Amino acid sequence: MALRKKRNSYTGRTRLAIEHNGFYPYLLNYSSCLQIRGYAARTIQVHDSAIRRFIVWCDDRDLHDPKGITPPLLERYQKHLFHSCKANGEGLSKGTQRSLLTALKTFFKWLTRSKHIPYNPAAELILPRTVQRIPRYILNADDIQAVMRQPDLRTPQGQRDRAILETLYSTGVRRTELIQLQEDDINIIQGTILIREGKGKKDRLLPVGNTALRWIETYRDDIRPQLVQNLHDKTLFLADYGEPFGISHLGNRVKRYLNQAGIETPGSCHLFRHAMATHMLNNGADIRFIQAMLGHSRLSTTEIYTRVSIEKLKSIHTATHPR
């Protein structure tokens, strides 16, 4: 029986095939270097997954040494990604292709700087252009109210989930940031929430609305003590058995409430982030304040919300257009 079990899909690939490829020791060394440099665990995971995908592609073509990778080979891999499909049959988005290739370019740059290979074959690799698309659907005020009514407030879990939904909408935090919140990150008196090591490992201090604060305080004082199992765990929002939420678990829970409210649009937690930014812009907030709330490093990232802030544009259109 062959040592490597060949399969067509990356997801079905055995770990054995990857770990016996000559690229694998370099990958382990690279991941260790990223840890030493202080990269976030999520960033390291993304790079690791992208490089493993490339290793599988190389293994299918009996390529086992980074020194044998050439620019034409990387161009072939780029074409492979362009024609690849996800499990649902859809092609990989330009953003996904760009992310996979960016991780690969960084990996080969490290290989070159570390003197593992004589030159960087990925130096001239041109990344696919991405289109900055506006969100498909923005929750309006009625949508928000409908979702907030879904949790069963007769149960501890329902009160916890209401506090989570209110926090998502009030602050616009990412779901990874929410599940990492600690008890002492909430200051009820000052009305603030501290995001520790958000995207880019940057801290930021955010205001929290009074409605969300009341639900958070009720949950923290009355509900959390009923859920906690490990007294040393200071995670704020705990799942049903006292453990911290997983990313998928939280997303699926929020998605269920959206569906119960009759909202079938793609997305879950991030919809509240979009809604917070758009609603504040519609009500006159300066875009740089929105940038600070969302934790965007570039204003251009935040400016996408000006393209969906339609209410202000409609009012100006009504007041100025002759017909």
NORTA-V894459 format. One record per backbone hydrogen bond with DSSP energy under -1.0 kcal/mol. NH is the residue of the N-H (numbers start at 0). CO is the residue of the C=O. Records with the same first field share a line. If there is no record, write none. Layout:
BEGIN
NH = CO, CO
END
This chain:
BEGIN
12 = 9
18 = 14
19 = 15
20 = 17
23 = 20
26 = 22
27 = 23
28 = 24
29 = 25
30 = 26
31 = 27
32 = 28
33 = 29
34 = 30
35 = 31
36 = 32
37 = 34
38 = 33
43 = 39
44 = 40
45 = 41
46 = 42
47 = 43
48 = 44
49 = 45
50 = 46
51 = 47
52 = 48
53 = 49
54 = 50
55 = 51
56 = 52
57 = 53
58 = 54
59 = 55
60 = 57
61 = 58
62 = 57
67 = 64
68 = 65
73 = 69
74 = 70
75 = 71
76 = 72
77 = 73
78 = 74
79 = 75
80 = 76
81 = 77
82 = 78
85 = 89
88 = 85
91 = 83
96 = 92
97 = 93
98 = 94
99 = 95
100 = 96
101 = 97
102 = 98
103 = 99
104 = 100
105 = 101
106 = 102
107 = 103
108 = 104
109 = 105
110 = 106
111 = 107
112 = 108
113 = 109
114 = 111
115 = 110
116 = 110
122 = 119
124 = 121
132 = 130
143 = 139
144 = 140
145 = 141
146 = 142
147 = 143
148 = 144
149 = 146
152 = 150
154 = 151
158 = 154
159 = 155
160 = 156
161 = 157
162 = 158
163 = 159
164 = 160
165 = 161
166 = 162
167 = 163
168 = 164
169 = 165
170 = 166
171 = 167
177 = 173
178 = 174
180 = 177
182 = 233
184 = 181
185 = 182
186 = 191
190 = 186
191 = 186
192 = 205
193 = 184
194 = 203
197 = 201
200 = 197
203 = 194
205 = 192
207 = 190
212 = 208
213 = 209
214 = 210
215 = 211
216 = 212
217 = 213
218 = 214
219 = 215
220 = 216
221 = 217
222 = 218
223 = 218
225 = 222
226 = 223
227 = 223
232 = 229
235 = 180
238 = 242
241 = 238
249 = 245
250 = 246
251 = 247
252 = 248
253 = 249
254 = 250
255 = 251
256 = 252
257 = 253
258 = 254
259 = 255
260 = 256
261 = 258
262 = 257
270 = 267
271 = 268
273 = 269
274 = 270
275 = 271
276 = 272
277 = 273
278 = 274
279 = 275
280 = 276
281 = 277
282 = 278
283 = 280
284 = 279
289 = 285
290 = 286
291 = 287
292 = 288
293 = 289
294 = 290
295 = 290
302 = 298
304 = 301
305 = 302
306 = 303
309 = 307
313 = 309
314 = 310
315 = 311
316 = 312
317 = 313
318 = 314
319 = 315
320 = 316
END
